[in-house]
Amino acid sequence: MGAQPKKKISRSRQGKRRSHLHNLSVHLVACPRCRQPVPSHTVCSFCGYYRGQEVLEIETPGS
């Protein structure tokens, strides 16, 4: 059996311990090709390009 806590941890102390666990906002940058906001270091889901090269072939609704 492991060690058991000797006293109840207050909400304040618990919150201080978990202060770094908050959700971080996603850093968006403009795609250099189509200027749509996309997360950094990811393939653009609008045009399919990443660092100047076509990585994904995006199908348009008309084709």
All heavy atoms as TSV, in Angstrom:
chain	resi	resn	atom	element	x	y	z
A	1	MET	N	N	0.827	-1.172	0.000
A	1	MET	CA	C	0.000	0.000	0.000
A	1	MET	C	C	0.879	1.245	0.000
A	1	MET	O	O	1.893	1.300	0.673
A	1	MET	CB	C	-0.868	0.013	1.248
A	1	MET	CG	C	-1.869	-1.075	1.316
A	1	MET	SD	S	-3.328	-0.307	1.014
A	1	MET	CE	C	-4.528	-0.478	2.042
A	2	GLY	N	N	0.426	2.247	-0.747
A	2	GLY	CA	C	1.185	3.487	-0.816
A	2	GLY	C	C	0.846	4.409	0.336
A	2	GLY	O	O	-0.030	4.122	1.152
A	3	ALA	N	N	1.547	5.494	0.393
A	3	ALA	CA	C	1.305	6.478	1.437
A	3	ALA	C	C	-0.037	7.155	1.228
A	3	ALA	O	O	-0.493	7.335	0.108
A	3	ALA	CB	C	2.411	7.517	1.429
A	4	GLN	N	N	-0.684	7.528	2.305
A	4	GLN	CA	C	-1.986	8.187	2.258
A	4	GLN	C	C	-1.826	9.626	2.727
A	4	GLN	O	O	-0.993	9.919	3.582
A	4	GLN	CB	C	-2.985	7.454	3.171
A	4	GLN	CG	C	-3.283	6.048	2.714
A	4	GLN	CD	C	-3.978	6.057	1.354
A	4	GLN	OE1	O	-4.899	6.804	1.125
A	4	GLN	NE2	N	-3.504	5.207	0.455
A	5	PRO	N	N	-2.642	10.559	2.192
A	5	PRO	CA	C	-2.530	11.951	2.633
A	5	PRO	C	C	-2.933	12.090	4.097
A	5	PRO	O	O	-3.874	11.456	4.561
A	5	PRO	CB	C	-3.485	12.701	1.716
A	5	PRO	CG	C	-4.390	11.674	1.150
A	5	PRO	CD	C	-3.647	10.389	1.146
A	6	LYS	N	N	-2.217	12.931	4.804
A	6	LYS	CA	C	-2.481	13.123	6.230
A	6	LYS	C	C	-3.523	14.206	6.477
A	6	LYS	O	O	-4.188	14.197	7.498
A	6	LYS	CB	C	-1.195	13.520	6.958
A	6	LYS	CG	C	-0.078	12.511	6.804
A	6	LYS	CD	C	-0.441	11.165	7.390
A	6	LYS	CE	C	0.716	10.221	7.297
A	6	LYS	NZ	N	0.351	8.892	6.872
A	7	LYS	N	N	-3.633	15.185	5.549
A	7	LYS	CA	C	-4.591	16.280	5.714
A	7	LYS	C	C	-5.246	16.573	4.371
A	7	LYS	O	O	-4.685	16.288	3.311
A	7	LYS	CB	C	-3.900	17.544	6.208
A	7	LYS	CG	C	-3.392	17.443	7.624
A	7	LYS	CD	C	-2.870	18.770	8.099
A	7	LYS	CE	C	-2.422	18.676	9.545
A	7	LYS	NZ	N	-2.021	19.969	10.067
A	8	LYS	N	N	-6.438	17.168	4.439
A	8	LYS	CA	C	-7.144	17.551	3.224
A	8	LYS	C	C	-6.430	18.731	2.564
A	8	LYS	O	O	-6.010	19.663	3.243
A	8	LYS	CB	C	-8.577	17.949	3.577
A	8	LYS	CG	C	-9.395	18.379	2.376
A	8	LYS	CD	C	-10.804	18.745	2.768
A	8	LYS	CE	C	-11.590	19.190	1.563
A	8	LYS	NZ	N	-12.974	19.497	1.882
A	9	ILE	N	N	-6.286	18.652	1.259
A	9	ILE	CA	C	-5.665	19.743	0.511
A	9	ILE	C	C	-6.748	20.767	0.177
A	9	ILE	O	O	-7.784	20.411	-0.391
A	9	ILE	CB	C	-5.023	19.213	-0.773
A	9	ILE	CG1	C	-4.048	18.131	-0.414
A	9	ILE	CG2	C	-4.431	20.325	-1.591
A	9	ILE	CD1	C	-2.696	18.195	-0.981
A	10	SER	N	N	-6.530	22.019	0.549
A	10	SER	CA	C	-7.533	23.055	0.315
A	10	SER	C	C	-7.678	23.334	-1.176
A	10	SER	O	O	-6.798	23.043	-1.980
A	10	SER	CB	C	-7.144	24.335	1.041
A	10	SER	OG	O	-5.998	24.900	0.437
A	11	ARG	N	N	-8.814	23.931	-1.547
A	11	ARG	CA	C	-9.063	24.258	-2.951
A	11	ARG	C	C	-8.036	25.262	-3.454
A	11	ARG	O	O	-7.651	25.235	-4.618
A	11	ARG	CB	C	-10.468	24.820	-3.109
A	11	ARG	CG	C	-11.537	23.794	-2.897
A	11	ARG	CD	C	-12.903	24.415	-3.055
A	11	ARG	NE	N	-13.945	23.457	-2.703
A	11	ARG	CZ	C	-15.191	23.772	-2.480
A	11	ARG	NH1	N	-15.570	25.045	-2.541
A	11	ARG	NH2	N	-16.072	22.856	-2.179
A	12	SER	N	N	-7.620	26.159	-2.580
A	12	SER	CA	C	-6.629	27.159	-2.967
A	12	SER	C	C	-5.298	26.503	-3.317
A	12	SER	O	O	-4.695	26.794	-4.352
A	12	SER	CB	C	-6.443	28.152	-1.824
A	12	SER	OG	O	-5.385	29.031	-2.090
A	13	ARG	N	N	-4.843	25.599	-2.470
A	13	ARG	CA	C	-3.571	24.926	-2.717
A	13	ARG	C	C	-3.677	24.023	-3.945
A	13	ARG	O	O	-2.744	23.935	-4.738
A	13	ARG	CB	C	-3.168	24.109	-1.504
A	13	ARG	CG	C	-1.833	23.406	-1.670
A	13	ARG	CD	C	-1.389	22.799	-0.383
A	13	ARG	NE	N	-0.918	23.838	0.494
A	13	ARG	CZ	C	0.306	23.906	0.999
A	13	ARG	NH1	N	1.166	22.959	0.730
A	13	ARG	NH2	N	0.670	24.878	1.765
A	14	GLN	N	N	-4.798	23.379	-4.094
A	14	GLN	CA	C	-5.019	22.513	-5.255
A	14	GLN	C	C	-4.993	23.340	-6.545
A	14	GLN	O	O	-4.411	22.935	-7.546
A	14	GLN	CB	C	-6.361	21.814	-5.106
A	14	GLN	CG	C	-6.783	20.982	-6.286
A	14	GLN	CD	C	-8.142	20.349	-6.054
A	14	GLN	OE1	O	-8.503	20.031	-4.933
A	14	GLN	NE2	N	-8.881	20.184	-7.104
A	15	GLY	N	N	-5.625	24.526	-6.500
A	15	GLY	CA	C	-5.639	25.400	-7.661
A	15	GLY	C	C	-4.254	25.910	-8.009
A	15	GLY	O	O	-3.911	26.044	-9.186
A	16	LYS	N	N	-3.447	26.206	-7.008
A	16	LYS	CA	C	-2.077	26.661	-7.253
A	16	LYS	C	C	-1.253	25.558	-7.906
A	16	LYS	O	O	-0.429	25.832	-8.780
A	16	LYS	CB	C	-1.425	27.093	-5.943
A	16	LYS	CG	C	-1.960	28.385	-5.391
A	16	LYS	CD	C	-1.342	28.691	-4.038
A	16	LYS	CE	C	-1.982	29.916	-3.428
A	16	LYS	NZ	N	-1.490	30.174	-2.071
A	17	ARG	N	N	-1.474	24.335	-7.496
A	17	ARG	CA	C	-0.741	23.218	-8.076
A	17	ARG	C	C	-1.142	22.995	-9.535
A	17	ARG	O	O	-0.327	22.647	-10.373
A	17	ARG	CB	C	-0.983	21.950	-7.261
A	17	ARG	CG	C	-0.154	20.757	-7.734
A	17	ARG	CD	C	-0.404	19.510	-6.924
A	17	ARG	NE	N	-1.739	19.005	-7.128
A	17	ARG	CZ	C	-2.687	18.930	-6.199
A	17	ARG	NH1	N	-2.456	19.364	-4.978
A	17	ARG	NH2	N	-3.878	18.443	-6.478
A	18	ARG	N	N	-2.430	23.213	-9.836
A	18	ARG	CA	C	-2.935	22.960	-11.184
A	18	ARG	C	C	-2.946	24.202	-12.071
A	18	ARG	O	O	-3.551	24.180	-13.133
A	18	ARG	CB	C	-4.359	22.416	-11.088
A	18	ARG	CG	C	-4.434	21.070	-10.425
A	18	ARG	CD	C	-5.839	20.570	-10.353
A	18	ARG	NE	N	-5.908	19.286	-9.701
A	18	ARG	CZ	C	-7.034	18.684	-9.354
A	18	ARG	NH1	N	-8.194	19.255	-9.619
A	18	ARG	NH2	N	-7.009	17.518	-8.769
A	19	SER	N	N	-2.286	25.268	-11.648
A	19	SER	CA	C	-2.366	26.524	-12.386
A	19	SER	C	C	-1.788	26.419	-13.789
A	19	SER	O	O	-2.187	27.166	-14.678
A	19	SER	CB	C	-1.650	27.629	-11.625
A	19	SER	OG	O	-0.264	27.339	-11.547
A	20	HIS	N	N	-0.870	25.510	-14.027
A	20	HIS	CA	C	-0.264	25.360	-15.348
A	20	HIS	C	C	-1.033	24.391	-16.239
A	20	HIS	O	O	-0.626	24.156	-17.379
A	20	HIS	CB	C	1.179	24.893	-15.206
A	20	HIS	CG	C	1.287	23.513	-14.642
A	20	HIS	ND1	N	1.105	23.267	-13.299
A	20	HIS	CD2	C	1.514	22.327	-15.217
A	20	HIS	CE1	C	1.234	21.958	-13.094
A	20	HIS	NE2	N	1.480	21.375	-14.245
A	21	LEU	N	N	-2.141	23.829	-15.764
A	21	LEU	CA	C	-2.887	22.850	-16.541
A	21	LEU	C	C	-3.989	23.477	-17.384
A	21	LEU	O	O	-4.811	22.758	-17.946
A	21	LEU	CB	C	-3.502	21.801	-15.602
A	21	LEU	CG	C	-2.514	20.939	-14.831
A	21	LEU	CD1	C	-3.246	19.987	-13.919
A	21	LEU	CD2	C	-1.613	20.182	-15.777
A	22	HIS	N	N	-4.032	24.802	-17.494
A	22	HIS	CA	C	-5.088	25.457	-18.247
A	22	HIS	C	C	-4.934	25.173	-19.745
A	22	HIS	O	O	-3.857	24.799	-20.213
A	22	HIS	CB	C	-5.076	26.959	-17.995
A	22	HIS	CG	C	-3.757	27.603	-18.308
A	22	HIS	ND1	N	-3.401	27.977	-19.578
A	22	HIS	CD2	C	-2.720	27.926	-17.524
A	22	HIS	CE1	C	-2.198	28.509	-19.556
A	22	HIS	NE2	N	-1.760	28.476	-18.315
A	23	ASN	N	N	-6.012	25.369	-20.493
A	23	ASN	CA	C	-5.985	25.175	-21.932
A	23	ASN	C	C	-5.284	26.346	-22.586
A	23	ASN	O	O	-5.581	27.504	-22.303
A	23	ASN	CB	C	-7.406	25.062	-22.501
A	23	ASN	CG	C	-8.067	23.782	-22.089
A	23	ASN	OD1	O	-7.399	22.790	-21.825
A	23	ASN	ND2	N	-9.379	23.783	-22.036
A	24	LEU	N	N	-4.370	26.032	-23.485
A	24	LEU	CA	C	-3.663	27.074	-24.209
A	24	LEU	C	C	-4.366	27.332	-25.533
A	24	LEU	O	O	-4.860	26.403	-26.176
A	24	LEU	CB	C	-2.216	26.655	-24.478
A	24	LEU	CG	C	-1.361	26.414	-23.248
A	24	LEU	CD1	C	0.002	25.891	-23.660
A	24	LEU	CD2	C	-1.204	27.692	-22.461
A	25	SER	N	N	-4.414	28.583	-25.947
A	25	SER	CA	C	-5.030	28.901	-27.227
A	25	SER	C	C	-4.090	28.485	-28.354
A	25	SER	O	O	-2.868	28.516	-28.224
A	25	SER	CB	C	-5.326	30.397	-27.320
A	25	SER	OG	O	-4.122	31.130	-27.225
A	26	VAL	N	N	-4.668	28.091	-29.472
A	26	VAL	CA	C	-3.890	27.647	-30.616
A	26	VAL	C	C	-3.313	28.869	-31.321
A	26	VAL	O	O	-4.027	29.843	-31.585
A	26	VAL	CB	C	-4.779	26.830	-31.583
A	26	VAL	CG1	C	-3.994	26.411	-32.800
A	26	VAL	CG2	C	-5.340	25.627	-30.875
A	27	HIS	N	N	-2.020	28.838	-31.611
A	27	HIS	CA	C	-1.371	29.953	-32.288
A	27	HIS	C	C	-1.629	29.839	-33.780
A	27	HIS	O	O	-1.176	28.904	-34.430
A	27	HIS	CB	C	0.133	29.932	-32.002
A	27	HIS	CG	C	0.850	31.087	-32.594
A	27	HIS	ND1	N	1.830	30.946	-33.535
A	27	HIS	CD2	C	0.716	32.415	-32.391
A	27	HIS	CE1	C	2.276	32.128	-33.889
A	27	HIS	NE2	N	1.612	33.033	-33.200
A	28	LEU	N	N	-2.393	30.786	-34.327
A	28	LEU	CA	C	-2.747	30.768	-35.739
A	28	LEU	C	C	-1.862	31.731	-36.511
A	28	LEU	O	O	-1.557	32.827	-36.044
A	28	LEU	CB	C	-4.214	31.163	-35.935
A	28	LEU	CG	C	-5.251	30.246	-35.311
A	28	LEU	CD1	C	-6.637	30.805	-35.520
A	28	LEU	CD2	C	-5.154	28.853	-35.881
A	29	VAL	N	N	-1.445	31.299	-37.704
A	29	VAL	CA	C	-0.671	32.140	-38.611
A	29	VAL	C	C	-1.369	32.133	-39.963
A	29	VAL	O	O	-2.159	31.237	-40.266
A	29	VAL	CB	C	0.780	31.646	-38.753
A	29	VAL	CG1	C	1.529	31.762	-37.444
A	29	VAL	CG2	C	0.816	30.225	-39.251
A	30	ALA	N	N	-1.086	33.113	-40.780
A	30	ALA	CA	C	-1.684	33.186	-42.105
A	30	ALA	C	C	-0.907	32.286	-43.057
A	30	ALA	O	O	0.320	32.313	-43.097
A	30	ALA	CB	C	-1.667	34.617	-42.613
A	31	CYS	N	N	-1.623	31.475	-43.831
A	31	CYS	CA	C	-0.997	30.624	-44.840
A	31	CYS	C	C	-0.363	31.535	-45.888
A	31	CYS	O	O	-1.016	32.451	-46.392
A	31	CYS	CB	C	-2.040	29.716	-45.483
A	31	CYS	SG	S	-1.430	28.762	-46.885
A	32	PRO	N	N	0.912	31.317	-46.250
A	32	PRO	CA	C	1.550	32.211	-47.212
A	32	PRO	C	C	0.955	32.123	-48.616
A	32	PRO	O	O	1.093	33.044	-49.406
A	32	PRO	CB	C	3.012	31.763	-47.220
A	32	PRO	CG	C	3.079	30.502	-46.474
A	32	PRO	CD	C	1.815	30.337	-45.696
A	33	ARG	N	N	0.259	31.046	-48.922
A	33	ARG	CA	C	-0.304	30.878	-50.264
A	33	ARG	C	C	-1.724	31.422	-50.369
A	33	ARG	O	O	-2.040	32.177	-51.275
A	33	ARG	CB	C	-0.293	29.395	-50.643
A	33	ARG	CG	C	-0.678	29.156	-52.079
A	33	ARG	CD	C	-0.282	27.756	-52.494
A	33	ARG	NE	N	-0.545	27.557	-53.896
A	33	ARG	CZ	C	-1.693	27.082	-54.377
A	33	ARG	NH1	N	-2.655	26.756	-53.549
A	33	ARG	NH2	N	-1.860	26.925	-55.663
A	34	CYS	N	N	-2.611	31.044	-49.429
A	34	CYS	CA	C	-4.018	31.442	-49.537
A	34	CYS	C	C	-4.454	32.434	-48.457
A	34	CYS	O	O	-5.595	32.870	-48.441
A	34	CYS	CB	C	-4.920	30.210	-49.496
A	34	CYS	SG	S	-4.887	29.322	-47.938
A	35	ARG	N	N	-3.577	32.750	-47.512
A	35	ARG	CA	C	-3.840	33.728	-46.448
A	35	ARG	C	C	-4.941	33.323	-45.480
A	35	ARG	O	O	-5.488	34.157	-44.782
A	35	ARG	CB	C	-4.165	35.109	-47.036
A	35	ARG	CG	C	-3.052	35.703	-47.842
A	35	ARG	CD	C	-1.909	36.056	-46.949
A	35	ARG	NE	N	-0.784	36.559	-47.737
A	35	ARG	CZ	C	0.460	36.491	-47.349
A	35	ARG	NH1	N	0.752	35.949	-46.198
A	35	ARG	NH2	N	1.416	36.953	-48.101
A	36	GLN	N	N	-5.285	32.055	-45.409
A	36	GLN	CA	C	-6.260	31.570	-44.432
A	36	GLN	C	C	-5.548	31.331	-43.101
A	36	GLN	O	O	-4.384	30.915	-43.076
A	36	GLN	CB	C	-6.895	30.255	-44.910
A	36	GLN	CG	C	-7.794	30.407	-46.096
A	36	GLN	CD	C	-9.085	31.098	-45.736
A	36	GLN	OE1	O	-9.568	31.001	-44.615
A	36	GLN	NE2	N	-9.636	31.825	-46.693
A	37	PRO	N	N	-6.205	31.575	-41.962
A	37	PRO	CA	C	-5.562	31.296	-40.675
A	37	PRO	C	C	-5.490	29.783	-40.415
A	37	PRO	O	O	-6.492	29.082	-40.484
A	37	PRO	CB	C	-6.467	31.987	-39.658
A	37	PRO	CG	C	-7.779	32.126	-40.337
A	37	PRO	CD	C	-7.511	32.205	-41.812
A	38	VAL	N	N	-4.285	29.283	-40.167
A	38	VAL	CA	C	-4.062	27.863	-39.879
A	38	VAL	C	C	-3.105	27.758	-38.695
A	38	VAL	O	O	-2.319	28.675	-38.445
A	38	VAL	CB	C	-3.479	27.112	-41.101
A	38	VAL	CG1	C	-4.466	27.037	-42.234
A	38	VAL	CG2	C	-2.204	27.741	-41.574
A	39	PRO	N	N	-3.150	26.662	-37.937
A	39	PRO	CA	C	-2.173	26.476	-36.859
A	39	PRO	C	C	-0.762	26.399	-37.434
A	39	PRO	O	O	-0.555	25.880	-38.531
A	39	PRO	CB	C	-2.572	25.149	-36.217
A	39	PRO	CG	C	-3.982	24.928	-36.627
A	39	PRO	CD	C	-4.152	25.596	-37.943
A	40	SER	N	N	0.206	26.929	-36.708
A	40	SER	CA	C	1.576	26.922	-37.196
A	40	SER	C	C	2.119	25.499	-37.289
A	40	SER	O	O	1.713	24.611	-36.547
A	40	SER	CB	C	2.467	27.773	-36.287
A	40	SER	OG	O	2.464	27.256	-34.991
A	41	HIS	N	N	3.019	25.274	-38.226
A	41	HIS	CA	C	3.681	23.990	-38.468
A	41	HIS	C	C	2.708	22.882	-38.854
A	41	HIS	O	O	2.918	21.720	-38.509
A	41	HIS	CB	C	4.520	23.557	-37.261
A	41	HIS	CG	C	5.576	24.538	-36.889
A	41	HIS	ND1	N	5.383	25.467	-35.897
A	41	HIS	CD2	C	6.803	24.772	-37.395
A	41	HIS	CE1	C	6.470	26.204	-35.793
A	41	HIS	NE2	N	7.344	25.815	-36.698
A	42	THR	N	N	1.626	23.229	-39.556
A	42	THR	CA	C	0.683	22.227	-40.032
A	42	THR	C	C	0.354	22.505	-41.494
A	42	THR	O	O	0.521	23.619	-41.978
A	42	THR	CB	C	-0.638	22.236	-39.235
A	42	THR	OG1	O	-1.208	23.533	-39.310
A	42	THR	CG2	C	-0.424	21.846	-37.791
A	43	VAL	N	N	-0.141	21.482	-42.182
A	43	VAL	CA	C	-0.547	21.620	-43.563
A	43	VAL	C	C	-1.823	22.458	-43.612
A	43	VAL	O	O	-2.727	22.274	-42.798
A	43	VAL	CB	C	-0.791	20.232	-44.198
A	43	VAL	CG1	C	-1.284	20.369	-45.619
A	43	VAL	CG2	C	0.460	19.394	-44.138
A	44	CYS	N	N	-1.898	23.363	-44.572
A	44	CYS	CA	C	-3.089	24.195	-44.726
A	44	CYS	C	C	-4.225	23.316	-45.230
A	44	CYS	O	O	-4.097	22.644	-46.255
A	44	CYS	CB	C	-2.819	25.329	-45.703
A	44	CYS	SG	S	-4.249	26.377	-45.981
A	45	SER	N	N	-5.340	23.318	-44.514
A	45	SER	CA	C	-6.465	22.481	-44.908
A	45	SER	C	C	-7.265	23.108	-46.037
A	45	SER	O	O	-8.148	22.466	-46.603
A	45	SER	CB	C	-7.367	22.218	-43.708
A	45	SER	OG	O	-7.850	23.436	-43.194
A	46	PHE	N	N	-6.996	24.356	-46.390
A	46	PHE	CA	C	-7.725	25.035	-47.454
A	46	PHE	C	C	-7.067	24.826	-48.814
A	46	PHE	O	O	-7.748	24.575	-49.803
A	46	PHE	CB	C	-7.842	26.530	-47.149
A	46	PHE	CG	C	-8.604	26.810	-45.890
A	46	PHE	CD1	C	-7.934	27.057	-44.709
A	46	PHE	CD2	C	-9.988	26.803	-45.878
A	46	PHE	CE1	C	-8.626	27.307	-43.543
A	46	PHE	CE2	C	-10.686	27.047	-44.720
A	46	PHE	CZ	C	-10.001	27.299	-43.546
A	47	CYS	N	N	-5.722	24.945	-48.856
A	47	CYS	CA	C	-5.039	24.802	-50.147
A	47	CYS	C	C	-4.162	23.551	-50.216
A	47	CYS	O	O	-3.753	23.148	-51.296
A	47	CYS	CB	C	-4.206	26.045	-50.454
A	47	CYS	SG	S	-2.849	26.342	-49.311
A	48	GLY	N	N	-3.842	22.927	-49.079
A	48	GLY	CA	C	-3.071	21.691	-49.069
A	48	GLY	C	C	-1.570	21.882	-49.170
A	48	GLY	O	O	-0.839	20.921	-49.395
A	49	TYR	N	N	-1.088	23.090	-48.978
A	49	TYR	CA	C	0.343	23.357	-49.086
A	49	TYR	C	C	0.989	23.446	-47.708
A	49	TYR	O	O	0.362	23.852	-46.733
A	49	TYR	CB	C	0.579	24.666	-49.839
A	49	TYR	CG	C	0.571	24.501	-51.335
A	49	TYR	CD1	C	-0.599	24.239	-52.014
A	49	TYR	CD2	C	1.742	24.597	-52.070
A	49	TYR	CE1	C	-0.617	24.079	-53.379
A	49	TYR	CE2	C	1.743	24.445	-53.443
A	49	TYR	CZ	C	0.568	24.189	-54.094
A	49	TYR	OH	O	0.563	24.018	-55.452
A	50	TYR	N	N	2.267	23.054	-47.648
A	50	TYR	CA	C	3.069	23.203	-46.437
A	50	TYR	C	C	4.479	23.561	-46.870
A	50	TYR	O	O	5.099	22.839	-47.657
A	50	TYR	CB	C	3.084	21.919	-45.610
A	50	TYR	CG	C	3.920	22.021	-44.358
A	50	TYR	CD1	C	3.536	22.834	-43.307
A	50	TYR	CD2	C	5.105	21.319	-44.226
A	50	TYR	CE1	C	4.287	22.936	-42.168
A	50	TYR	CE2	C	5.871	21.405	-43.082
A	50	TYR	CZ	C	5.461	22.216	-42.058
A	50	TYR	OH	O	6.215	22.328	-40.922
A	51	ARG	N	N	4.969	24.677	-46.433
A	51	ARG	CA	C	6.310	25.187	-46.746
A	51	ARG	C	C	6.571	25.248	-48.250
A	51	ARG	O	O	7.627	24.875	-48.739
A	51	ARG	CB	C	7.370	24.332	-46.052
A	51	ARG	CG	C	7.263	24.374	-44.539
A	51	ARG	CD	C	8.384	23.666	-43.878
A	51	ARG	NE	N	9.612	24.454	-44.064
A	51	ARG	CZ	C	10.801	24.057	-43.645
A	51	ARG	NH1	N	10.943	22.925	-43.021
A	51	ARG	NH2	N	11.866	24.799	-43.849
A	52	GLY	N	N	5.559	25.702	-48.997
A	52	GLY	CA	C	5.730	25.915	-50.416
A	52	GLY	C	C	5.543	24.696	-51.293
A	52	GLY	O	O	5.697	24.779	-52.505
A	53	GLN	N	N	5.228	23.535	-50.716
A	53	GLN	CA	C	5.030	22.314	-51.497
A	53	GLN	C	C	3.625	21.789	-51.266
A	53	GLN	O	O	3.116	21.840	-50.148
A	53	GLN	CB	C	6.036	21.237	-51.092
A	53	GLN	CG	C	7.471	21.608	-51.394
A	53	GLN	CD	C	8.424	20.503	-50.973
A	53	GLN	OE1	O	8.028	19.570	-50.284
A	53	GLN	NE2	N	9.662	20.610	-51.375
A	54	GLU	N	N	3.017	21.247	-52.336
A	54	GLU	CA	C	1.698	20.670	-52.187
A	54	GLU	C	C	1.807	19.311	-51.523
A	54	GLU	O	O	2.470	18.412	-52.008
A	54	GLU	CB	C	1.020	20.512	-53.551
A	54	GLU	CG	C	-0.398	20.037	-53.444
A	54	GLU	CD	C	-1.120	19.955	-54.779
A	54	GLU	OE1	O	-0.454	20.071	-55.809
A	54	GLU	OE2	O	-2.337	19.778	-54.750
A	55	VAL	N	N	1.190	19.185	-50.371
A	55	VAL	CA	C	1.266	17.959	-49.582
A	55	VAL	C	C	-0.043	17.189	-49.701
A	55	VAL	O	O	-0.044	15.963	-49.808
A	55	VAL	CB	C	1.577	18.293	-48.107
A	55	VAL	CG1	C	1.665	17.025	-47.276
A	55	VAL	CG2	C	2.867	19.074	-48.004
A	56	LEU	N	N	-1.162	17.895	-49.668
A	56	LEU	CA	C	-2.479	17.290	-49.792
A	56	LEU	C	C	-3.144	17.766	-51.063
A	56	LEU	O	O	-3.034	18.929	-51.437
A	56	LEU	CB	C	-3.380	17.674	-48.609
A	56	LEU	CG	C	-2.968	17.173	-47.236
A	56	LEU	CD1	C	-3.907	17.750	-46.190
A	56	LEU	CD2	C	-3.012	15.680	-47.188
A	57	GLU	N	N	-3.843	16.868	-51.712
A	57	GLU	CA	C	-4.627	17.267	-52.878
A	57	GLU	C	C	-6.037	17.555	-52.392
A	57	GLU	O	O	-6.758	16.644	-51.989
A	57	GLU	CB	C	-4.632	16.157	-53.916
A	57	GLU	CG	C	-5.187	16.576	-55.243
A	57	GLU	CD	C	-4.975	15.502	-56.291
A	57	GLU	OE1	O	-3.909	14.873	-56.293
A	57	GLU	OE2	O	-5.915	15.296	-57.072
A	58	ILE	N	N	-6.430	18.807	-52.439
A	58	ILE	CA	C	-7.726	19.240	-51.945
A	58	ILE	C	C	-8.740	19.167	-53.077
A	58	ILE	O	O	-8.519	19.704	-54.153
A	58	ILE	CB	C	-7.666	20.677	-51.381
A	58	ILE	CG1	C	-6.583	20.785	-50.305
A	58	ILE	CG2	C	-9.009	21.106	-50.831
A	58	ILE	CD1	C	-6.824	19.927	-49.085
A	59	GLU	N	N	-9.858	18.472	-52.829
A	59	GLU	CA	C	-10.903	18.381	-53.822
A	59	GLU	C	C	-11.870	19.543	-53.654
A	59	GLU	O	O	-12.285	19.873	-52.554
A	59	GLU	CB	C	-11.677	17.074	-53.661
A	59	GLU	CG	C	-10.854	15.844	-53.939
A	59	GLU	CD	C	-11.669	14.584	-53.788
A	59	GLU	OE1	O	-12.911	14.669	-53.750
A	59	GLU	OE2	O	-11.063	13.510	-53.703
A	60	THR	N	N	-12.232	20.159	-54.761
A	60	THR	CA	C	-13.202	21.250	-54.720
A	60	THR	C	C	-14.600	20.646	-54.851
A	60	THR	O	O	-14.770	19.589	-55.444
A	60	THR	CB	C	-12.952	22.247	-55.856
A	60	THR	OG1	O	-12.977	21.558	-57.091
A	60	THR	CG2	C	-11.590	22.933	-55.689
A	61	PRO	N	N	-15.623	21.301	-54.322
A	61	PRO	CA	C	-16.979	20.739	-54.365
A	61	PRO	C	C	-17.496	20.544	-55.784
A	61	PRO	O	O	-18.309	19.675	-56.037
A	61	PRO	CB	C	-17.823	21.764	-53.623
A	61	PRO	CG	C	-16.896	22.601	-52.852
A	61	PRO	CD	C	-15.567	22.523	-53.535
A	62	GLY	N	N	-17.051	21.318	-56.769
A	62	GLY	CA	C	-17.556	21.211	-58.130
A	62	GLY	C	C	-16.927	20.083	-58.926
A	62	GLY	O	O	-17.435	19.716	-59.981
A	63	SER	N	N	-15.834	19.511	-58.466
A	63	SER	CA	C	-15.162	18.475	-59.277
A	63	SER	C	C	-15.346	17.079	-58.771
A	63	SER	O	O	-15.935	16.731	-57.862
A	63	SER	CB	C	-13.671	18.747	-59.321
A	63	SER	OG	O	-13.120	18.694	-58.029
